[in-house]
Amino acid sequence: TMRLQAPQFLALFTPGLRSVAELFEKKNYELRIAGGAVRDLLSEVTPQDVDFATTATPAEMKEMFTAAGVRLINNKGEKHGTITARLHDQNFEITTLRIDVVTDGRHAEVEFTTDWHKDAERRDLTVNSMFLGLDGTLYDFFNGYEDLKNKKIRFVGKAAERIQEDYLRILRYFRFYGRIAEKPGDHEPITLQAIKENAKGLAGISGERIWVELKKILLGNHVSHLVQLMYELDIAQYIGLPLDGNLEEFARVTKNIQNLSPKPMTVLTSLFKGKDDVTNLDLRLKISKEEKNLGLFLVKHRQELTKAPGPEPLRPYQDFLMDSREANTNSKIFELLKYQGEEQLLKEMQEWTVPSFPVSGHDLRKMGVSSGKEIGTALQQLRDEWKRSGYHMDKEELLSCLKKL
């Protein structure tokens, strides 16, 4: 058996975890690290959050923690078998081993078990089905560690069965493929077959759950390959993507954008031909208002808002920003520059401070312009002059302009 002693693993042993481990040991309940955290630790990555699995039932855990005076956090997880305890300013999410009794493709009714193998069996992918004892012993019933080393993404057991338990697993397959696999196109034919045959099941999954997975896919590796696969396997139509998505543009933009940390919506918009595609996505996935606005902005401006020839390539973007009356326009312009693959211009634009217009109505009154209407007109004329100068003219220059006007 393999025993892990990596620094990332040893770093988990905070005073909180030591106290938790002690309580479980006293009662002879087994406690192990489960799922994604094990995968991360084996890849020498510090896990974002650590989930634990145990042979103790929720009732036994509650009794044990309450007797020890440990605070429990009420996280509606109890009916799925999860108890959250808080020790030393740290939360510990601990779930009883379970078997799925009935599944409907969305959620499962579970019953508790003390059989680690049975619990591993109901998990989605082999790389997510491992456990790690607190002494570093790896419990791996489905060759997850081999798959992780070989960068293979496979379902636990039969792909079709796992997918039918929860159709969202189709997207989880893509997400982990984009995270772990080395190259595009390294799928088992039987897996792709199972995905294609069950794609329709995604129609019954809530938009919010789909969007969470899709966003992670869009920011992972091999995204162009994976989205193309979604079209080939008939998934796209069930998750709000346009039937005739522009895959060439998508391939081009995903290449442009690789090292620019785009927002997921910026990547996705390259599939869209027009604003209806954004609206339809929103209807299916209930994206945020900000995401929807960004999609509409990119679809509208990606063609005509481009860099200027000559010495001031940024001018069109700067002018657009100065004329805009909307909030967040600068962040939308940053995303547009990423979409267009303009890395250098993006840097310059991010460093550019929006200059403030140096003349006010008060200045004009001092010069004897009295009517509000005239002031408004004069300010607009000066603003245009200022813009033509590249925002360089100062107050004096502008006011002497006014005399000429």
N, C-alpha and C positions, 0 to 999 in steps of 0.2 A: 504493500500500500504506500501511497505517496503521502508525505507529510510536508505541509507548507510552513516555511518559517520566514517568508519575505517581510521586509521592513513595513510594507503597507499593511500586512496582516498584524504584525506585532503592535503597530500604532493604534489598532482598534481597542487595545486593552486599557481603556480609561478607568478611573475609579468607579464610574457608573457600571461599566460592563463587568468589572470584577465582582461588584456587589450582586449583580443579577446572576452571574454564573454560580456564585456561592449559594444563593437561595435555591436554585434549581438542583444543585448538587446535593444539598442537605436533604431534599425531598426525593432524591433519586429520579427526577424527571430528566430526560435527555434534552439538550438544547444545542442546536447547530445553526450556523449561518446558512442562508438559503438563497437560491436563485441568482439574480443579477450580480449581487455583491461577490459571490463566489467566482463568477465569470471574470469580473473586473480584477479580483485579487490574483487569479491565475494568470492574467495578462499583465500583471505588475502595474495596475492602475488603482489609484485610491478610489474606492466606491463612494458615490455621492450619498447614497443612503443604504443602510444595512438592514435587511429583514432577517428575522430569526424564525426557526420552526422548532416545534417541541412536541413531545408525546403527551404533555399535560393538557387536559381539557381547559376551556375558558373558565369553567367554574373552579377547577383546581387552582388555576393561576390566580384568579381573583381572591380566593381564600388565602393562598400563600402570601400574596402581596399585601393584602389588607392586614393579615396577622403581623407582618413585618413593618407595618406603618408606611408602606410605599404608596405614593399618590398615583391613582389611575386616571388616565385622561379619557374622557368619554368620546370615543371616535366612531360611533355607529358601526364599528367593524366587528362587533361581537357576534352578530348572527353568522358571519362568515368564519368565525373562530379566531378573530384577532383581538388581542388585548394590548393596550398601549400603557406602559408604565413609565413614570418619570423619576429618575434617580440622578443625583448630582448634576442638575440642570441639563439632562440629556433624555430624549425620548427613546424608548425601546419598543419596537413593534414586533410582537411575538404571536405567531399563528400556529394553532393546533394542526397537526397533520390531518389531511382529509381525503376523502374519496368523493368524486362527483357521482351522485346517485341518478339525478335527472338533469339533462342539459337541453336547452331549446335553441342553441345557436347564439344566444345572447348572454344568459347567465345560468348558473348551475345551482341545484340544491345539493348541499354537501352533507356528508356524515363524517364524524371524526374517527380517526384510526391511530394505531401506534406503529403502523407499518411504513417505514421510510420509502421502501420500494414503490408501494402503492401511491404514495403522495407524489413521488417523482414521475410516475407514469401519467399523471393527469396534467403535467406541465407542458408548455407548448413546444419548445425547441430543446434539443439535447444540450446545447451550451447553457441553457437556463435551468437545467433539471438537476444540478449537482448540489450537494451539501458539504459543509466544511465543519468538522468538529472543532471545539475551542482549543484542542491540542494540535490543530493543524492537519488532522487526518481528512483526506478527501473521500467522500462517498459518492461514487459515480456509477449509476446503474445502466446508463445508456451511451457510454463512450463519449460523453460530452467533452472530456478533456482532450481526447484524440481529435475530435472535430474542431475544437478551438485551436489546437496547435496546427492543424491542417487548414484552418480558416474555412471550414465547411459549415454550411447552415442546413440543418436537417430537422424535421419534426421528430418528436419522440414517438416511436412505434409507427403506425400507419398514418400518413399525412391526411388522408380524407377524414379519418375518425377525429383527429385532433382539430381539424378545421370545422367540422360539423358541431363540435362542442361550443365553439365561439368563432364566428366567421371573421371577427376582427383579426384573428391570427394570420389571415392572409397578408394583411398589411404589416403585422409584426415580423413576418418572414422577410418581407422586403426591407423593413427598417434594419433588422440585424444583418441582412445581407450587405446593405450599404455601410454597415459599421465594421463588419468583420472580414468579409470575403476580400480576397486579394485582387481578383480581376472580374470584369463583367462576364456573364455567360456561363458561369460554372455551377449550373443547377442540375439536380437529378431530374431526368425526364418524368419520372413517376410523380415527383412533387409538383411540377408545372401542370401535369395532367390533372392532379387532384385540385389544384387551385382553379384551373379553368372550369372544371365541372361544378365547382362550388361557388364560383364568383357571384352568382345571383344572390347568395345568402347575405352579401354585404348590403343589399337593399334594405334589410331589416335592422341594420345597426344604426344607432343615432349619429347624426352629423357631428356632434361634439366629439364623440370618441374617434370617429374617422379623422377629423381634422388634427387631433393631437398626434396621431401616428403619421399622417401625411406630412405635417410640418417637419417632423424628424427625418423622414425619408428625403425631403427636399434639401435638407442641409447636410445629408450624408454623402458618401462616395457613390460612384456609379449611377448617379441620379438619372442621367439621360437614358442609360440602358434600362433602368428599373421602370421608368415611366413608359418607355416604349413597350416594355413587357406588359404593363397594365393594359395597354391597348390591344396587344396581341392575344392576351388571355381574357378579353372581354370584361375587365374590371372597371375600366374608366367610367362607363355610363352609370354605374351604380354608386359612384362616390362623387358625383357632381362635376366630373371633368367633361369638356365639350366632346361630342362624338367625333368631330373632325379637327381635333387638336393639331396645332402647327408643330409637328415634331422636329422639322428642320430648324426652325427658329429656336425651339427648346434646346436642341443639341448645341446650337451656336452660342446661345446665351449662357448655358451651364458651363461651357468652356471659358467664356469671358470672365465669369464671376467667381471662379474657383477660390481665389485667395482674398476675396474682398468682403467676407462676412455679410452677405446679403440677408435681407429678411426673407422668410419662406415665400411670402406673397410675391416678392420681386422675381424669384425664380419661376414661380408658377405662372405668372402673367405672360411669360413668353409663349405659353401654349395657346393663349387666347387670341382670337381674331378681332373681337370687339367687346363693347361694354355689356352686351347680353350675356356673354360667357361669365363675366364677373357676377352679374345678377343671379344667374343660375347656380353658380358655385355657392353664393351666399344663401340661396333658398335651401340648398341641400345640407350645407355644413354649418350654417349660422356663424359665419366668421365675424370678427369684431368690426365695429364701424371703421376703426382706423385701418384695418386690413382691406376692407372693401374700398375705402377712399383711395388707398395707395394703388390698388389694382386699377381703379377707374382712371387715376392720374396717369399711370404708366401707359395704359392702352391709348389714352388720348394724346399724350405728348411724346411718346417714344420716337415717332417718325420725324416730327418737325422741330422739336426742341433739341438741336444738336450743336456741336461746337462750331464756332465761326472760323472761316479760313483767315489766315493772316496772324498778326502778332497778339491778338486778344481772343484766344479761343473760348475763354470762359464767359465773355460778354453776354451771349444770349441767356445763359443760366442766371447770371447776376441781374440782368434786366428783368427777367421773369420774376425773380425773387423780390426785387424792389417794387414791382408793380402789383405783386400779389397782396390780396387783402385777407388771405386765409392763414390760420395757424398751421404750424408744422410744415410749411412749404419747404423750408430748407432740408428737413429730413427726407421729404419726398424727392427733392432734387438729388440728394446723395444717392438714393436708391436708383434713380434714373441713370446716373453716371455709372453706377455699378452694372446695371442692366446693359449699358452700352459698352462696358468693358474699358472705360476711360480711367484707368488707375491713377495716372499722373494728375489729371484734372480733378479727380475726386479729392486727392490730397490738397491741392491748391484751394479748392472750394471749401474744404473743411477748415482751412486756416484763414479764410477770408472773413473779416468782420464786416457786418453790414454797416455801411456808413450812415450817419444820421444827417438828414437834410438841414443845412445850416441856417436857413432863413425862416422866420416865423411871421405870422400876421402882425405881430407887435412891431417888427422891424418896418413893415410897410406903412403902418399907421404913422410911425415917426417920420416917414418920408412924405407924409401928406396924403396917402391913399386912404379915403375914409369909408367908402361904401363897402359893405360886406361882400357884395357881388363882385366888385372890382378886385377886392383882395383875393377872393377865390380864384378868379381868372389869372391874376398876376402870379399867384403862387404856382398855379399849374404850369404857366409858361416858363417860370424859373426852374421848376422841377424838370421840365423837358430839356432845358439848356444844360442843367446839371448832369442829367443822364447822358446827354450827348458828349459831355466832357469826360465821361467815364467816372463820374462822381468825384472829380478832382477839384472843381471850382469851389473857392471858399466864399464866405459871406460877402466880402468886399467886392469880389469879381462879379458875383451874382447881382448885387444891388446896382453896380455900375451898368450892368446889362439892362436892368429895369429902366434906367434913365433913357437908354437907347430905345427900348420898347415904347 
